[in-house]
Amino acid sequence: MILPHDHILVALSGGPDSVAMLGVFLHIRQMLDLKLGIAHINHCLRGDEADGDEAFVRELAFIHKLPCHISRTDVPALAKSRGLSFEEAARQVRYAFYGNLSRDYGYCRIALGHNSDDNAEQVLMNLLRGTGTKGLAGIPPTRLLKMDNLKGPTIIRPLIQTSRKEIMDWLEQQGQPFMVDSSNSDTSYLRNRVRLHLIPYLQREYNPSVSEALNQLSRILIDEESWMEGEAEKLFKRHATLTTSGGDVIQVSFPRSVFATMLTALSRRLVRRAILAVKGDLKRVAMVHVEAILKLIPAPTGGTSLDLPGRIRMTRDIHRVYFRKESVPLRQLNSPVS
């Protein structure tokens, strides 16, 4: 995850996971000649408690003589103004902040404190919501942070194979204090219900090692997904025709014949890859959309187009399949036959 001389931004909430992660980096800093900085976001959600977390982080940075970057953002107000859940708004704020710091200060890695229990919870949550193999692969140990279509820093999760218990035991051994987030006990959040109720029930009634089993599934599917995504990327590069405008991809098309003999697993990935190319992400693109597209492509009769989230329209003619990002909301265009 890291190389000698790396410039690493440590995302420090003040909780046990991120504090332990900082401790690990401090332990190996001199050995690998690492440059460290700290990033903390005050979400303005828990009043004095959140201010206490911020003060704790500032003190840790001062003690260890590390650059400390603090952001205070009223995430609840932002979520309301954008029509987002608190979790999604907070996620957008976090990654925008980390990306800006990386660009301005030259950080090449962003270290997040997710542990193996977090990953098991994510796998189970994705399973409950309905997901494919990518969702069951859980939280990726590493990934690139996309920044304005440029290659951004690498997000790393050094503790992703370390359990919450191991982290707590280590902090106790070190005599290292940390902050406790009271919102972690709020069962209005699905993750907290999974953590506090569902996983303990599964451990008690079905498998005491259910978290380890979920993490094993995750590791297997990370490898499987990597191979399948690689195969889909080869097909995309071989068969896709891209139309650009101002440097952005606005349309991707394929010969309809490409899908005629392709395995369904690859067809799904090729469709998702095309949508990603024109949309920039796959948010709100569900399996139901992908399956509808795969049914429409070979159909001898019926509709010729489908509308997708994010102003994306899929159309077909006799010879080709098109995925296009429209410049105006789809309702302003002629209604498709579907």
C-alpha positions as CSV (number, residue, x, y, z in Angstrom):
1,M,0.0,0.0,0.0
2,I,2.9,2.4,0.6
3,L,6.4,3.0,-0.7
4,P,9.4,4.7,0.9
5,H,9.2,8.5,0.8
6,D,5.4,8.5,0.3
7,H,3.5,11.6,1.4
8,I,0.5,10.2,3.3
9,L,-2.6,12.1,4.4
10,V,-4.1,10.3,7.5
11,A,-7.8,10.7,7.8
12,L,-8.2,11.1,11.6
13,S,-11.6,11.2,13.2
14,G,-10.3,10.7,16.7
15,G,-11.9,7.3,17.0
16,P,-10.0,4.2,17.9
17,D,-9.5,2.9,14.3
18,S,-8.0,6.1,12.9
19,V,-5.9,6.8,16.1
20,A,-4.4,3.3,15.9
21,M,-3.7,3.8,12.2
22,L,-1.9,7.0,13.0
23,G,0.1,5.1,15.6
24,V,1.2,2.5,13.1
25,F,2.4,5.2,10.7
26,L,4.3,7.0,13.4
27,H,6.0,3.7,14.2
28,I,7.2,3.1,10.7
29,R,7.6,6.8,9.6
30,Q,11.4,7.0,10.2
31,M,12.0,3.5,8.8
32,L,10.4,4.4,5.4
33,D,11.1,8.2,5.4
34,L,7.3,8.9,5.2
35,K,5.9,12.4,5.3
36,L,2.6,12.5,7.2
37,G,-0.3,14.9,7.5
38,I,-3.6,14.8,9.3
39,A,-7.0,15.6,7.9
40,H,-10.1,16.0,10.1
41,I,-13.7,16.9,9.2
42,N,-16.1,18.4,11.8
43,H,-19.5,17.5,10.4
44,C,-21.3,19.9,12.7
45,L,-23.6,17.1,13.7
46,R,-22.8,16.4,17.4
47,G,-22.3,19.9,18.8
48,D,-19.8,20.0,21.7
49,E,-18.9,16.3,21.2
50,A,-17.8,17.0,17.6
51,D,-15.8,20.1,18.8
52,G,-14.1,17.8,21.4
53,D,-13.1,15.4,18.6
54,E,-11.6,18.3,16.7
55,A,-9.7,19.5,19.7
56,F,-8.4,16.0,20.4
57,V,-7.1,15.7,16.8
58,R,-5.4,19.1,16.9
59,E,-3.6,18.1,20.1
60,L,-2.4,14.8,18.6
61,A,-1.1,16.7,15.5
62,F,0.7,19.2,17.8
63,I,2.2,16.4,20.0
64,H,3.6,14.7,16.9
65,K,4.5,17.9,15.0
66,L,2.3,17.0,12.0
67,P,0.5,19.3,9.6
68,C,-3.2,19.3,10.5
69,H,-5.9,20.2,8.0
70,I,-9.3,20.8,9.5
71,S,-12.6,21.3,7.7
72,R,-15.8,22.4,9.4
73,T,-18.8,21.7,7.2
74,D,-22.5,21.7,8.1
75,V,-23.2,18.3,6.5
76,P,-26.9,18.1,7.7
77,A,-27.6,21.4,6.0
78,L,-25.7,20.4,2.9
79,A,-27.6,17.1,2.7
80,K,-30.9,18.9,3.0
81,S,-30.0,21.4,0.3
82,R,-28.8,18.7,-2.1
83,G,-31.6,16.2,-1.4
84,L,-29.1,13.6,-0.1
85,S,-28.9,11.3,2.8
86,F,-26.5,12.4,5.6
87,E,-24.2,9.5,4.8
88,E,-23.9,10.4,1.1
89,A,-23.4,14.1,1.8
90,A,-20.7,13.3,4.3
91,R,-19.0,11.0,1.8
92,Q,-19.0,13.7,-0.8
93,V,-17.6,16.2,1.6
94,R,-14.9,13.8,2.8
95,Y,-13.6,12.9,-0.6
96,A,-13.7,16.5,-2.0
97,F,-11.7,17.6,1.1
98,Y,-9.1,14.8,0.7
99,G,-8.8,15.4,-3.0
100,N,-8.2,19.1,-2.6
101,L,-5.6,18.6,0.1
102,S,-3.8,16.0,-2.1
103,R,-3.7,18.4,-5.0
104,D,-2.6,21.4,-2.9
105,Y,0.0,19.7,-0.7
106,G,1.2,16.8,-2.8
107,Y,-0.2,13.8,-0.8
108,C,0.0,10.6,-2.9
109,R,-1.9,8.4,-0.4
110,I,-5.0,8.9,1.6
111,A,-5.2,6.5,4.6
112,L,-8.6,5.6,5.9
113,G,-9.1,3.6,9.1
114,H,-11.7,0.9,8.1
115,N,-11.1,-2.5,9.8
116,S,-12.1,-6.0,9.0
117,D,-15.3,-5.7,11.0
118,D,-16.4,-2.7,9.0
119,N,-15.8,-4.8,5.8
120,A,-17.9,-7.7,7.1
121,E,-20.7,-5.3,7.9
122,Q,-20.5,-3.8,4.4
123,V,-20.6,-7.2,2.8
124,L,-23.7,-8.1,4.8
125,M,-25.4,-4.7,4.2
126,N,-24.8,-5.1,0.4
127,L,-26.2,-8.6,0.5
128,L,-29.4,-7.4,2.3
129,R,-29.9,-4.6,-0.3
130,G,-29.3,-6.9,-3.2
131,T,-26.0,-6.7,-5.0
132,G,-23.7,-8.4,-7.5
133,T,-20.2,-9.8,-6.9
134,K,-18.7,-6.3,-6.7
135,G,-20.9,-5.4,-3.7
136,L,-20.1,-8.7,-2.1
137,A,-16.4,-7.9,-2.5
138,G,-16.9,-5.3,0.2
139,I,-14.7,-2.3,0.9
140,P,-11.7,-2.2,-1.6
141,P,-8.3,-2.2,0.3
142,T,-7.0,0.3,-2.3
143,R,-8.5,2.4,-5.1
144,L,-7.7,5.6,-7.0
145,L,-9.5,8.8,-6.1
146,K,-10.9,10.3,-9.2
147,M,-10.3,14.1,-9.5
148,D,-11.7,16.0,-12.5
149,N,-11.0,13.1,-14.8
150,L,-7.3,13.2,-13.7
151,K,-5.5,10.4,-11.8
152,G,-5.7,11.3,-8.2
153,P,-4.1,9.9,-5.1
154,T,-4.5,6.3,-3.9
155,I,-6.9,5.6,-1.1
156,I,-5.5,3.0,1.2
157,R,-7.0,1.1,4.1
158,P,-4.1,-0.3,6.1
159,L,-6.3,-1.9,8.8
160,I,-8.8,-3.6,6.5
161,Q,-7.6,-7.1,7.6
162,T,-7.3,-6.1,11.3
163,S,-10.3,-6.7,13.6
164,R,-11.9,-4.2,15.9
165,K,-10.9,-6.2,18.9
166,E,-7.2,-6.3,17.8
167,I,-7.3,-2.6,17.4
168,M,-8.8,-2.0,20.9
169,D,-6.4,-4.4,22.5
170,W,-3.4,-2.6,20.9
171,L,-4.6,0.8,22.0
172,E,-5.0,-0.4,25.5
173,Q,-1.5,-1.9,25.5
174,Q,-0.1,1.4,24.2
175,G,-2.1,3.4,26.8
176,Q,-3.3,5.5,23.8
177,P,-6.6,7.5,24.4
178,F,-9.2,8.0,21.7
179,M,-12.6,9.6,21.3
180,V,-15.9,7.8,21.2
181,D,-18.6,8.8,18.7
182,S,-22.0,8.6,20.3
183,S,-23.7,8.3,16.9
184,N,-22.2,4.8,16.6
185,S,-25.0,3.7,18.9
186,D,-27.8,5.3,16.9
187,T,-29.8,2.4,15.4
188,S,-31.6,4.7,12.9
189,Y,-28.5,4.0,10.7
190,L,-28.5,0.6,9.0
191,R,-24.8,0.0,9.6
192,N,-25.3,0.4,13.4
193,R,-28.3,-2.0,13.4
194,V,-26.2,-4.6,11.5
195,R,-23.2,-4.0,13.8
196,L,-25.1,-4.0,17.1
197,H,-27.9,-6.5,16.4
198,L,-27.7,-8.6,13.3
199,I,-24.0,-9.7,13.4
200,P,-24.2,-10.6,17.2
201,Y,-27.4,-12.6,16.4
202,L,-25.7,-14.5,13.6
203,Q,-22.7,-15.1,15.8
204,R,-24.8,-16.4,18.6
205,E,-27.3,-18.5,16.6
206,Y,-25.5,-19.6,13.4
207,N,-21.7,-19.0,13.2
208,P,-19.5,-17.6,15.9
209,S,-17.0,-16.7,13.1
210,V,-19.5,-15.0,10.8
211,S,-17.3,-11.9,10.4
212,E,-14.3,-14.0,9.4
213,A,-16.5,-15.9,6.9
214,L,-17.8,-12.7,5.4
215,N,-14.2,-11.3,5.1
216,Q,-13.1,-14.6,3.4
217,L,-15.9,-14.2,0.9
218,S,-14.8,-10.6,0.3
219,R,-11.2,-11.6,-0.4
220,I,-12.2,-14.3,-2.8
221,L,-14.5,-12.0,-4.7
222,I,-12.0,-9.1,-4.9
223,D,-9.8,-11.5,-6.9
224,E,-12.7,-12.8,-9.0
225,E,-13.9,-9.2,-9.7
226,S,-10.5,-8.1,-10.7
227,W,-10.2,-10.8,-13.3
228,M,-13.7,-10.3,-14.7
229,E,-13.4,-6.5,-14.9
230,G,-10.1,-7.0,-16.7
231,E,-11.9,-9.2,-19.3
232,A,-14.7,-6.7,-19.7
233,E,-12.2,-3.9,-20.2
234,K,-10.5,-5.8,-23.0
235,L,-13.9,-6.2,-24.8
236,F,-14.7,-2.5,-24.2
237,K,-11.4,-1.4,-25.8
238,R,-11.9,-3.8,-28.7
239,H,-15.5,-3.1,-29.7
240,A,-16.5,0.3,-28.3
241,T,-16.7,3.4,-30.5
242,L,-16.4,6.6,-28.4
243,T,-17.8,10.1,-29.3
244,T,-16.3,13.0,-27.4
245,S,-17.1,16.7,-26.9
246,G,-14.8,19.0,-25.1
247,G,-12.8,16.1,-23.9
248,D,-15.7,14.3,-22.4
249,V,-17.2,11.1,-23.6
250,I,-20.8,11.8,-24.6
251,Q,-21.6,8.5,-26.4
252,V,-20.4,4.9,-26.5
253,S,-21.7,2.5,-29.1
254,F,-21.2,-1.2,-29.9
255,P,-22.2,-3.5,-32.8
256,R,-25.3,-5.4,-31.6
257,S,-23.6,-8.6,-32.8
258,V,-21.0,-8.3,-30.0
259,F,-23.7,-9.3,-27.4
260,A,-25.1,-12.2,-29.4
261,T,-22.7,-14.9,-28.2
262,M,-21.2,-13.1,-25.1
263,L,-21.6,-14.7,-21.7
264,T,-24.2,-12.9,-19.6
265,A,-21.6,-12.1,-16.9
266,L,-19.5,-10.2,-19.4
267,S,-22.5,-8.6,-21.1
268,R,-23.5,-7.0,-17.8
269,R,-20.0,-5.7,-17.2
270,L,-19.8,-4.3,-20.7
271,V,-23.1,-2.4,-20.3
272,R,-21.9,-1.0,-16.9
273,R,-18.6,0.0,-18.4
274,A,-20.4,1.9,-21.2
275,I,-22.6,3.7,-18.7
276,L,-19.6,4.6,-16.6
277,A,-17.8,6.1,-19.6
278,V,-20.6,8.5,-20.4
279,K,-22.0,9.1,-16.9
280,G,-18.8,9.3,-14.9
281,D,-20.1,7.0,-12.2
282,L,-22.6,4.2,-11.6
283,K,-24.7,5.9,-8.9
284,R,-28.4,4.9,-9.1
285,V,-27.7,2.5,-11.9
286,A,-29.2,-0.7,-10.5
287,M,-29.3,-4.3,-11.7
288,V,-32.8,-3.7,-13.0
289,H,-31.5,-1.2,-15.5
290,V,-28.7,-3.5,-16.7
291,E,-31.1,-6.4,-17.1
292,A,-33.6,-4.3,-19.0
293,I,-30.9,-3.2,-21.4
294,L,-29.7,-6.8,-22.0
295,K,-33.3,-7.8,-22.8
296,L,-33.8,-4.9,-25.2
297,I,-30.6,-5.4,-27.2
298,P,-31.5,-8.6,-29.0
299,A,-35.3,-8.2,-29.0
300,P,-36.7,-8.5,-32.6
301,T,-39.6,-6.2,-31.8
302,G,-40.7,-3.7,-29.1
303,G,-39.1,-0.5,-27.9
304,T,-35.9,1.0,-29.2
305,S,-34.6,3.0,-26.2
306,L,-34.4,3.1,-22.4
307,D,-33.9,6.1,-20.1
308,L,-31.4,5.7,-17.3
309,P,-30.4,7.9,-14.3
310,G,-28.1,10.8,-14.9
311,R,-29.6,11.9,-18.3
312,I,-28.3,8.7,-19.9
313,R,-30.3,7.2,-22.8
314,M,-29.7,3.8,-24.3
315,T,-30.9,3.3,-27.9
316,R,-30.6,0.7,-30.6
317,D,-31.0,0.4,-34.3
318,I,-30.6,-2.5,-36.7
319,H,-26.8,-2.7,-36.3
320,R,-25.7,-0.9,-33.2
321,V,-26.4,-0.1,-29.5
322,Y,-25.8,3.4,-28.2
323,F,-25.3,4.9,-24.7
324,R,-25.5,8.6,-24.8
325,K,-25.4,11.4,-22.1
326,E,-27.9,14.0,-23.2
327,S,-27.3,17.7,-22.5
328,V,-30.8,18.4,-21.2
329,P,-33.1,16.4,-18.9
330,L,-34.6,13.4,-20.8
331,R,-38.1,14.6,-20.1
332,Q,-37.4,17.6,-22.3
333,L,-36.6,15.3,-25.2
334,N,-39.1,13.2,-27.2
335,S,-40.4,10.5,-24.9
336,P,-38.8,7.2,-25.8
337,V,-40.8,4.1,-26.8
338,S,-40.0,1.6,-24.0
